[in-house]
């Protein structure tokens, strides 16, 4: 761990990473479908192209992270994949056919896949024996998301859809610069004989954990892919839509501010159960196409449907997974929640949204209910383990 001035600057170095990477996410999640639509893509094609980078995360994030555990490396691999992400994303400027967008989305998704897992892992390892709270660092990412999603609504109205591409490209470059300042945390390498993916996948509690986060975050698929387009169809301005996205993440920020106190009182499994049940309620309301006042209320539920899931997941992995397997565990969490859950769901929600419009949210409600069942099963398993140990 760093000492002296480096240790004093550690929170700022880590926060800079979250600020920059969430500039990327804060533009891509709300507005990338707008850019794709301007390229002539329909709802099904947008669903597929939005899902591809997420599905790539499902496949490649565990592979690249397990490579990191075998080598004991984090930062240098991260810088390599960020450079590759910057190059691959720039290729979007040269194509406008579905086939071309498909191939580049897959390539970009493969390069981008392990970055958040490596970043979270560096954060947890470099602050493991300090008083620095993960939630206080992560909230800067949420603030960054708010600034981009809300502020970019004004830019989009003035500059047109092509501004989306340039904003994301610049944000990826800033993430590369910020990541160069991260601590070079290393762990004892597992070597070629280590099998971190297999070890974790054979662990019954970790299986339940993966299923739970996949269902919770997968239930956000219609929201992520089609909320902006649906709200536009209702006549909401891009500025108002940006505010709705920003409001949701502001609630998440407030949740993370109190993250230390929350995790001291609520166990990881309790946070996961809260996230799943809140998701079920939130999407049931959205499925009824509520008036704006209800949207303003239920957007704040993002603090629980996502914030509680992420904080609960970080708390669970920090307690239940050894340091040597930590990068792989982070990647499997990402692969489950953001790959298996959101990615595979996004492949189908384009069809259901075209067919049912806002009523596609009811499918997301069922996923939230099933996620609640998995969270409660994990809680029972943990309770039995505690009684027998």
Phi, psi and omega in degrees: 000147180292157180226167177062223182302323180298319179294322179295326181274353186305313180301325181288322179295318179290319180297324179300323177298312182294322178300313185288317183291331178277348165298318178298307184295321183292339174266322187288317184297306182285328196243349177299321175301329177294317178296318179295319178297321178294337176276002175095012181279143176268183185300316181295317180294322177296317178300317181293312183292328176289328183282331188304310178298330181285321177293324175301324177298322179300320185272311192268333181299312177297323180296313182289324179290322177294328173298319177297320178292321179293325180271343187076013185261153173223295192296313184295322175296321180298316180294324178296312183289331176292318177299316178296324178296318180298315180294313184293321180294327180299337181292341178300334182295342189255358184230154174217006176269156180298319181297316179294317178296325179299310183295318181289323177300320179293316179295313178299316180298323179296316181289323183282340192310311188270001194292314179294324179296315177297317181296314177298320182293318176299319179297311182294320181289320183284345179246010189302318183251029179239178178267003180290128182266134179303315183300324180290333176280316184294332182296335178292330173295319179294319177298319177299318178300317180299312182301318182287311185293322180280311183294325183288341174302320177294316182297318182296320180295328183270323191255347179092169189294334182293343177296335180299313181301312185292324179296318180292318180299315179295321180295323176296318178298318178297325177295321176299316180295316181294323182291334177296337179267002179288152176295144181273073182284132177229155179233163177303123183293141177284335182081180184293336182278346180290142180230069186296323181295312181297319181301314182286322181292338178273356181273117185301312178299322180291330175297315178296320178300313181297318179297320182297308183291329177297318181289319181296306184285329175300331180291350178272002191299313180297320179300310183294318187275327192231359179300313180299313181295321180293316180294326174297320181294337178275358178095006178288140180286161177298327178295315179295319179297317176300322178295319180299317177297316182295321179300319180299317183283333174298319176298322177297320178300313179300320178298316181291329177303321180263018184303318181298316179292324181293312182291339176286339184248334183241127180291162181303317181295326177294321177294321179294320178295320177298316181298315183293315182292323178294322177301315181301316180293316183299313183286334175297320177293317181295331179294342178265009179049065187290160175294168187304321183299324178286325175300317180298325179286310188280346171295331178292342179291352176298334176305326182262315185295326174251310185303313180294324177297313185291316179294321176296321179294315179298318180296317181297312183292324180295331181268324192260350186241137180288158182301320184296337181253006192294319180294320178294319178298316177301318183289324178291325172299311179297320180294323180287306185287311188263345179256289182298313183290294184289319185296307181294326178293320179298331179298330184256336187291336176301317178296313183291326178291320177299325184278315190245352185056232187296339181290350173298339178296336180295330174295322178295327177298317179298323178295320177298320178296315179296323176297324177298318179298317179295320179297319179292325177294319177296320178298318178295320180297317180294322179295317179295321180296320180293326180287329182269348183267000000 
